[in-house]
Amino acid sequence: MTAEERRNLHAVGDYVRKILDPTYVLSFMAPWFKEEDMQFVQAEKNNKGTTEAASLFLKLLLELKEEGWFRGFLDALNQAGYTGLYEAFESWDFQKLENLEEHRLLLRRLQPEFKTRINPTDILPEISQCLINQECEEIKQVCSNKGMMAGAEKMIECLLRSDKENWPKTLKLALEKEECPFSELWTVGKGEDDVEVKDPEMDEMETSNVLFYQEEPEYQNLSQNSCPPSEVSHTNLGSALKLRNYQLELALPAKEGKNTIICAPTGCGKTFVALLICEHHLKKFPQGQKGKVVFFAIQLPVYEQQKSVFSKHFERLGYKVAAISGATAEKVPVKAIVENNDIIILTPQILVNNLKNGIIPSLSVFTLMIFDECHNTSKNHPYNMIMFNYLDQKLGGSSGPLPQIVGLTASVGIGDANDKCAAVEYICKLCASLDISVIATVKDNLEELEQIVYKPQKFFRKVEERTNNKFKCIISQLMKETENLAESIIEELGTVTLENLSQIQNREFGTQRYEQWIIAVQKACAVFHMPDKEKESRICKALFLYTSHLRKYNDALIISEHARIKDGLDHLKTFFSNVRAAGFDETEQDLTRRFEEKLQELECISMDPKNENPKLSDLAFILQEEYHLNPETRTILFVKTRALADALKKWIEENCKLSSLKPGILTGHGKTSQKIGMTLPAQKSVLDTFRTNGDNKILIATSVADEGIDIAQCNLVILYEYVGNVIKMIQTRGRGRAKGSKCFLLTSNADVIAKEEINMYKEKLMNDSILSLQEWDEAVFQEKIRHIQIEEKLMRDRQEKAEPVPNKENKKLLCRKCKAFACYTADIRVIEDSHYTVVGAAFKESFKRKPHPNPKSYGSFEKREKIFCARQDCQHDWGIHVRTPQMLRTTRFLTSTPIPFPQ
């Protein structure tokens, strides 16, 4: 290596530090590194982290004198799987790695949402090609040992270090395949930000937490106050707003025309503040001039609620109010709506689309923009796309006037910051994105705020797990038998190997790690090929059946861990009932017989009081104690999954000491693999019942309950194995607003309690950082903001996204289960930049139709039927059949060879 190349390596060392985990390449560098140096690098990672270890590795690398060490280093990168870094060094061109920086920045900003929203075991098989093999194993281990949230954090760490050029797009496709709502924020590639048509049954992954933090709208407080009527009156929406002193304090900077973030607790009445600011803004214009306000709401329930609030208040004052969402955008003239109304309520993507296509010429048509949940203004989120337009206009010297900006949030967040300096920097970047001058918080009227918004007392309860679990023993035996059957199929392959299939050993039943193995097997099975196609189909179908049964057994063990054994058993009974109703071939008959032979014993175990779950006993104790102290207690019980919500509802109803609580359930509207979610009318019915019917004293809810849906005040919040990031903590805590409220975190995992304690520390760090920024000189703060804005714009201008090159090779797409031919890739077409359809009459011969259990229309699509593989002994679920006025479309019908659809 020449001296110049050595200097170049030193110059590009940041890429090594950002990407490389040196412990993965140490074994390949043994010919050049001393044993003690290798141990030193390993110890540096253990003690200080991967980046520090990479810095040490680079230092030792640059000190090498032996001939051939640089080629050895490149070979080590290639052999370890760092192909992107290897190619960059080979060509000394690091532009592809540099292009990934914007995606890393986005992922860092979305880290709180990612780790509380994503189930890493669901998407790992799809993104494993973008990670190092050791990283995949470590993610699985963390998920198994510490839980899904810790696993998601590990996945983020690995993705941030990925050197694969396609990892952002691969992550996007994986999220879309799992129908994860997080994909709405993770927008990469041309055209993906433009999509507005969505299936209203989009899968909601409720095994993790909410993506957007949504403050609970306070519109009910317009007629129902937590203050005495003498202090404040909101009974007449058309009358002048009479706000509390702390609300006036929050509104003051914005009333003075300053771009403001209003950061105040959930339940304090930020909607009132927004109404006051909006009213003051519209009234300040002289005769002959008019203001125009746009209010952005991310989630549809919040959009609907704010539309109602603004309409009731401002239409009585003579102002025109209109609202447009994705569901109505195609049916109304957006430009005319904006021109003819004073206040427009929008979902933000509507404005992004109409700015892009020129229907809205510029943001200068507005005089005030209000961003609800403004902390989401990051990277490719629609809020940030709007603000990119704003900042381009500002920094480009455009003569057009810019609207005033107001952001509303209960928590600005601090990302992954662990100290005050990093937290301040994070908040400054948010302020720069929104062009903010002032962060408004309550300081002068804090005592009044604390009388209105009560902070519940928090309790941690660590519960022991079952000591003797006969149910798990029997189910585990059934799983071992099923594994043996799968292994007998593998033996038929002889010398042919099938990746992942023989790696059954050392898998613990009833864990996410075992689930991950099942997914890996099914993925390998889907792309497996043999010369004898009939044999290939038979083997893959059998293995698919065995692993599907193993997954259900695994699910049952997980359910019984958190609820009753009876609930896990019911899960299995429902599954085998569905198996009987489908193809029910010889393999399925054999597996069903094995289960039914153990069914009576399992029933006896499930009814034995000695097998009660200690967590349920502790939950019962909390509820009995609290309702004994206060019979009028109102409770929200947060859980991670719908299956657990259903199980706990049944448990309460069947418990003679708790059945009087008459529990209700509130879950999301997305569907899971087991069932369809709640519709918006169903959600509204549950909430109305909980608010108005005093007999319904407990609401069991998944993450949807803290997404902004209006919920009555409660004085007891129970987090049942339910924890997220600092924003999630503030959300759930905000549900206990009544005086003397309590919040219990109930878990059998000490790491969950530790996570919540970290969240409490981060909340204090966030508040301290805001106070620090508020003490800055205004000119210094503005200079900091402008500097960040210029840097971010330069970065945006430098990074032009390359057009994707479609794979034009015509390939067969096969049924995942039986390998029957479905169609050719040449038959695939793309509708509205996001939906895939199959053209040609031949495809109709490949599937059978059945009526959809929940037919409905959305946009221009009519969902009427489901389709299944036409083979009588397969009938694998291929997806949905959708009718439009011009054509038929079928989506989600295949999981076959991993090739890109042509576009």
Number of C-alpha atoms within 10 A of each C-alpha: 12 7 8 9 12 14 12 13 19 15 10 13 15 15 18 19 20 16 21 24 24 26 18 20 19 23 13 17 20 14 12 18 18 11 11 9 15 19 13 15 22 21 14 19 18 12 11 10 13 23 20 18 24 26 20 18 26 19 13 14 19 14 10 13 11 10 10 11 18 20 12 16 18 19 18 20 24 16 14 18 21 25 20 20 24 19 17 16 17 12 8 14 12 16 10 16 17 14 16 20 14 17 21 18 14 17 22 19 22 23 20 25 25 27 25 24 26 27 24 27 24 19 21 22 19 20 23 16 15 25 20 21 13 12 18 19 13 16 25 27 16 20 25 21 15 15 20 24 26 21 24 27 21 22 27 21 17 20 23 19 24 25 28 20 16 15 20 23 16 19 22 22 19 19 21 19 16 18 21 23 20 21 19 18 22 24 22 18 13 12 11 15 20 19 16 19 17 14 15 17 19 19 21 24 25 25 21 26 31 29 25 23 25 27 26 26 25 24 18 14 18 18 12 14 17 16 13 9 11 6 11 14 21 19 14 13 19 14 13 13 19 14 18 20 15 22 24 18 17 25 25 17 20 26 18 12 15 16 24 27 30 28 23 21 22 24 22 25 23 26 23 24 24 24 17 21 23 25 19 14 21 19 11 12 11 9 7 5 8 14 19 21 24 25 24 26 25 23 19 17 18 22 23 15 19 23 21 15 20 25 20 15 21 20 15 13 14 10 15 15 23 17 25 23 21 18 15 13 17 14 10 10 12 18 13 11 16 22 13 13 17 21 28 25 24 23 24 24 22 20 24 20 19 16 17 13 11 10 14 19 12 18 20 16 17 21 18 24 22 24 23 27 25 28 26 25 23 23 23 20 20 25 27 21 22 21 21 20 15 20 22 14 18 15 12 9 9 10 9 12 14 19 21 19 21 29 26 23 22 25 24 25 24 27 21 15 16 13 13 19 11 15 23 20 17 21 21 21 20 24 29 23 26 29 25 22 20 20 21 21 23 19 12 11 16 12 11 14 19 12 12 18 19 20 21 21 14 13 12 16 16 16 17 13 15 13 9 10 17 15 22 21 12 16 22 19 11 19 21 15 15 20 21 14 16 21 15 11 17 18 12 11 14 8 7 11 12 15 13 16 20 14 10 17 7 7 13 14 22 24 17 25 22 21 24 21 21 23 22 19 22 25 21 18 26 22 16 18 16 11 7 8 12 12 14 17 21 15 22 24 22 18 24 22 19 22 21 15 24 25 21 19 24 25 20 23 25 19 22 24 20 22 23 24 28 23 24 25 23 16 21 21 16 10 17 22 11 12 16 13 9 15 16 18 13 10 14 19 15 11 18 19 13 14 18 13 10 13 16 11 13 20 15 11 19 22 13 11 8 11 17 19 20 19 24 19 11 17 17 17 11 16 19 15 12 18 17 11 10 11 12 13 19 26 27 29 23 26 25 20 21 24 19 24 23 18 21 22 19 15 20 19 15 11 12 9 12 16 14 14 21 16 23 19 21 25 24 24 19 21 18 19 6 10 10 16 21 18 15 14 9 14 20 16 13 18 21 14 15 22 16 10 10 13 14 18 22 24 26 22 24 27 28 19 26 25 24 24 22 22 19 18 19 21 22 27 27 25 21 20 17 25 25 22 26 24 24 27 17 22 24 24 25 26 27 28 24 21 15 12 22 21 24 20 20 24 23 17 16 13 14 23 20 11 17 20 14 14 20 16 13 24 21 13 21 25 18 15 21 21 15 12 17 15 9 11 9 13 10 10 19 19 11 16 21 17 12 19 22 15 11 18 14 11 14 12 9 10 14 9 10 8 8 9 8 10 13 12 11 12 15 16 19 21 29 27 26 23 25 19 14 24 21 16 19 16 17 15 17 14 10 12 14 16 15 19 18 22 18 9 8 11 14 15 10 17 19 18 15 12 13 14 10 11 12 15 14 13 17 14 19 17 21 18 20 23 24 20 28 18 15 13 14 19 19 22 18 21 16 21 23 21 17 13 8 7 10 14 21 21 16 16 24 19 17 19 18 11 12 11 17 17 16
